Amino acid sequence: MRTALRVLVVIPTYNEALTLPRVVQRIAEVTAGSDHHVEVLVVDDASPDGTGDLADQLAATQPGVHVLHHLAKGGLGAAYRAGFAWALQRGFEVCCEMDADESHDPADLPRLLWTLGGADLVIGSRYVPGGGVRDWPWYRLALSQGGNRYAKSVTGLPVADATSGYRAFRVEVLQALDLASVHSDGYSFQLEMALRAWRLGFRIVEIPITFVERTAGASKISRAIVFEALWRVLQWGLQGPRRARPLHPASVVCAERH
């Protein structure tokens, strides 16, 4: 039985003026007939291209759109922590992550929310049957797939795409994770959130998505973000444990497209 939920889609931005309006509009379109009450929170890292001002205009003209402004570029992890805290303070029941560059298809959002009826965390996965990546060079795909295999082997986390940034959390997961103690960023932030949730015994479900390379703007991936992920994964692996608490019969499953 799927019940109606108050849902907040958190979208971090840094120089995404070219794509943000279309993403916000598509979210409104695909959730218009939903039983869920879906709102959007843009968390802007002082974008020099005017993304923050554009987000303010969207909030002023579209109901259910909100904006948080950071005074300086704080990174992905800081943006999501701020967005999650904002949601928790206002009684939302679900928090979703989504990129602002159109790499994540808003049309997949209803599937994430539907699947959450049997899960605590739903991850839109590129690396389960039915998922995929479009328009990436081979070396970037190899880096992403290799990084996920490395994380799985070092930590024991049985998730195919732990670095995916398209996901939905029940707020009970966020409350249990102690967000103030999560200091990682980029790939590392996504890995840490999934790893902590799994170790606490929350049920994770991966659903297939197709990730499409951005057509506008510049990627935020840097060597520093990749190196941070490598050493943090090693640190988390040494800290253990390599198993989940037995809260659910199966803590990680994969759901096919429907």
C-alpha positions as CSV (number, residue, x, y, z in Angstrom):
1,M,0.0,0.0,0.0
2,R,1.6,3.3,-1.2
3,T,0.6,6.3,0.8
4,A,0.8,10.0,-0.2
5,L,4.0,11.6,1.0
6,R,5.4,15.1,1.4
7,V,8.5,15.1,-0.9
8,L,11.3,17.6,-1.3
9,V,13.6,17.3,-4.3
10,V,16.9,19.0,-3.4
11,I,18.9,20.3,-6.3
12,P,22.4,21.7,-5.7
13,T,23.5,24.2,-8.2
14,Y,26.8,25.9,-9.3
15,N,26.6,27.6,-12.7
16,E,23.5,25.8,-14.0
17,A,21.5,28.7,-15.3
18,L,21.2,27.1,-18.8
19,T,19.4,23.9,-17.5
20,L,17.8,24.6,-14.2
21,P,14.5,26.1,-15.5
22,R,13.9,23.0,-17.7
23,V,14.6,20.6,-14.8
24,V,12.3,22.4,-12.4
25,Q,9.5,22.6,-15.1
26,R,9.9,18.9,-15.9
27,I,9.6,17.9,-12.2
28,A,6.3,19.9,-12.0
29,E,5.1,18.1,-15.1
30,V,5.9,14.6,-14.2
31,T,4.5,14.9,-10.6
32,A,1.4,16.9,-11.5
33,G,-0.9,13.9,-11.2
34,S,0.9,12.3,-8.4
35,D,-0.7,11.5,-5.0
36,H,2.5,12.8,-3.4
37,H,3.0,16.5,-2.6
38,V,6.3,17.3,-4.3
39,E,8.3,20.5,-3.8
40,V,11.7,21.6,-5.0
41,L,14.6,23.2,-3.0
42,V,17.4,24.7,-5.0
43,V,20.6,25.1,-3.0
44,D,22.9,27.5,-4.9
45,D,26.6,27.8,-4.1
46,A,27.0,31.5,-5.0
47,S,27.0,30.7,-8.8
48,P,28.7,33.5,-10.7
49,D,26.6,32.9,-13.8
50,G,23.4,34.1,-12.0
51,T,21.9,30.7,-11.2
52,G,20.9,31.9,-7.8
53,D,19.0,34.9,-9.1
54,L,17.3,32.7,-11.7
55,A,16.3,30.3,-8.9
56,D,14.8,33.2,-7.0
57,Q,12.7,34.1,-10.1
58,L,11.5,30.5,-10.3
59,A,10.5,30.5,-6.7
60,A,8.6,33.8,-7.1
61,T,6.6,32.5,-10.0
62,Q,6.1,28.8,-9.3
63,P,4.5,27.4,-6.2
64,G,6.5,24.8,-4.3
65,V,9.9,26.0,-5.4
66,H,12.3,27.3,-2.7
67,V,15.9,28.5,-2.7
68,L,18.8,28.4,-0.3
69,H,21.8,30.6,-1.0
70,H,25.3,29.8,0.2
71,L,27.7,32.7,0.4
72,A,30.6,30.7,-1.1
73,K,31.1,27.4,-3.0
74,G,30.8,24.7,-0.3
75,G,30.5,21.6,-2.5
76,L,27.9,18.9,-3.1
77,G,28.0,17.5,0.4
78,A,27.4,20.8,2.1
79,A,24.6,21.6,-0.2
80,Y,22.8,18.4,0.5
81,R,23.3,18.6,4.2
82,A,21.8,22.1,4.2
83,G,18.9,20.9,2.0
84,F,18.2,17.8,4.2
85,A,18.2,19.9,7.3
86,W,15.8,22.4,5.7
87,A,13.5,19.5,4.9
88,L,13.6,18.0,8.4
89,Q,12.8,21.3,10.0
90,R,9.6,21.6,7.8
91,G,8.2,18.1,8.2
92,F,8.9,16.6,4.8
93,E,8.8,12.8,4.8
94,V,11.0,12.1,1.8
95,C,14.1,13.8,0.4
96,C,15.3,13.3,-3.1
97,E,18.6,14.1,-4.8
98,M,18.7,15.2,-8.4
99,D,21.3,17.0,-10.6
100,A,20.5,20.3,-12.2
101,D,22.2,19.6,-15.5
102,E,19.6,17.3,-17.1
103,S,21.8,14.2,-16.6
104,H,19.0,12.8,-14.4
105,D,15.6,12.4,-16.1
106,P,12.8,13.9,-14.0
107,A,10.5,11.3,-15.6
108,D,12.2,8.7,-13.4
109,L,11.2,10.5,-10.2
110,P,7.8,8.8,-9.9
111,R,9.5,5.4,-10.1
112,L,11.8,6.3,-7.3
113,L,8.9,7.4,-5.1
114,W,6.8,4.3,-6.0
115,T,9.7,2.0,-5.1
116,L,10.1,3.8,-1.8
117,G,6.9,2.1,-0.7
118,G,9.1,-1.0,0.0
119,A,12.4,0.6,0.8
120,D,14.1,3.2,3.0
121,L,16.6,4.4,0.3
122,V,16.1,4.1,-3.4
123,I,19.0,4.7,-5.7
124,G,18.7,5.3,-9.4
125,S,21.4,3.0,-10.7
126,R,23.4,3.1,-13.9
127,Y,24.9,-0.3,-13.3
128,V,22.0,-2.7,-12.7
129,P,20.2,-4.5,-15.5
130,G,18.2,-2.0,-17.6
131,G,20.4,0.9,-16.5
132,G,23.1,2.7,-18.5
133,V,25.1,5.8,-19.4
134,R,24.9,7.8,-22.6
135,D,27.6,10.0,-24.2
136,W,30.4,9.3,-21.7
137,P,33.9,8.7,-23.0
138,W,35.2,5.2,-22.2
139,Y,37.7,6.5,-19.6
140,R,35.0,8.2,-17.5
141,L,32.8,5.2,-17.6
142,A,35.7,3.0,-16.6
143,L,36.6,5.4,-13.7
144,S,33.0,5.3,-12.5
145,Q,32.5,1.6,-12.7
146,G,35.9,0.9,-11.3
147,G,35.3,3.3,-8.4
148,N,32.1,1.5,-7.5
149,R,33.7,-1.9,-7.6
150,Y,36.5,-0.6,-5.4
151,A,34.0,0.7,-2.9
152,K,32.1,-2.6,-2.8
153,S,35.3,-4.7,-2.4
154,V,36.8,-2.5,0.4
155,T,33.6,-1.8,2.4
156,G,31.4,-4.7,1.6
157,L,28.6,-2.4,0.5
158,P,26.5,-4.5,-1.9
159,V,25.3,-1.7,-4.1
160,A,26.1,-1.5,-7.8
161,D,26.0,2.3,-8.1
162,A,26.8,3.8,-4.7
163,T,28.1,7.0,-6.4
164,S,24.8,7.8,-8.1
165,G,23.4,11.2,-7.3
166,Y,19.8,10.3,-8.1
167,R,18.1,8.9,-5.1
168,A,15.2,9.1,-2.6
169,F,15.5,8.9,1.2
170,R,12.9,8.4,3.8
171,V,13.6,11.1,6.5
172,E,14.0,8.4,9.1
173,V,17.2,7.4,7.4
174,L,18.5,11.0,7.4
175,Q,17.6,11.4,11.1
176,A,19.5,8.2,11.9
177,L,22.6,9.1,9.9
178,D,23.7,12.1,12.1
179,L,24.2,14.4,9.1
180,A,26.4,16.8,11.2
181,S,29.1,14.1,11.2
182,V,29.1,13.6,7.4
183,H,31.9,15.7,6.1
184,S,32.7,14.2,2.7
185,D,31.9,15.7,-0.6
186,G,31.2,14.7,-4.2
187,Y,31.4,11.0,-4.9
188,S,32.5,10.4,-1.3
189,F,29.3,12.0,0.0
190,Q,27.1,9.7,-2.0
191,L,29.2,6.6,-1.0
192,E,29.1,7.6,2.7
193,M,25.4,8.1,2.8
194,A,24.7,4.8,1.2
195,L,27.2,3.0,3.3
196,R,26.0,4.4,6.6
197,A,22.4,3.6,5.7
198,W,23.3,0.0,4.8
199,R,25.3,-0.5,8.0
200,L,22.4,0.7,10.1
201,G,20.2,-1.9,8.4
202,F,18.0,0.3,6.3
203,R,16.6,-1.3,3.2
204,I,18.2,-0.1,-0.1
205,V,16.6,-0.7,-3.5
206,E,18.4,0.1,-6.8
207,I,16.2,0.8,-9.8
208,P,17.7,1.2,-13.3
209,I,18.1,4.7,-14.8
210,T,19.8,6.0,-17.9
211,F,22.3,8.7,-17.1
212,V,22.8,11.2,-19.9
213,E,26.0,13.4,-20.1
214,R,25.2,17.1,-19.7
215,T,24.7,19.1,-22.9
216,A,25.4,22.5,-21.3
217,G,27.8,23.8,-18.6
218,A,30.9,22.2,-17.2
219,S,31.3,19.0,-15.1
220,K,32.2,19.6,-11.4
221,I,34.3,16.4,-11.2
222,S,37.9,17.1,-10.3
223,R,41.0,15.1,-9.3
224,A,40.6,16.2,-5.8
225,I,37.1,14.7,-5.6
226,V,38.3,11.4,-7.1
227,F,41.3,11.2,-4.6
228,E,39.0,12.1,-1.7
229,A,36.8,9.2,-2.6
230,L,39.7,6.8,-2.8
231,W,41.2,7.5,0.6
232,R,37.8,7.9,2.3
233,V,36.6,4.5,1.1
234,L,39.8,2.9,2.4
235,Q,39.2,4.6,5.7
236,W,35.6,3.4,5.9
237,G,36.6,-0.1,5.0
238,L,39.2,-0.2,7.8
239,Q,36.6,1.1,10.3
240,G,34.0,-1.6,9.3
241,P,31.7,-3.3,9.8
242,R,31.4,-5.2,6.5
243,R,27.8,-6.2,7.2
244,A,24.4,-4.6,7.8
245,R,22.4,-4.7,11.0
246,P,19.6,-7.3,10.7
247,L,16.7,-4.9,10.4
248,H,15.4,-6.4,7.1
249,P,15.7,-9.8,5.5
250,A,17.5,-8.3,2.5
251,S,19.2,-4.9,3.0
252,V,19.9,-4.3,-0.7
253,V,17.8,-5.4,-3.7
254,C,17.5,-4.5,-7.4
255,A,14.1,-3.6,-8.9
256,E,13.5,-4.0,-12.6
257,R,11.8,-1.3,-14.7
258,H,8.0,-1.4,-14.7
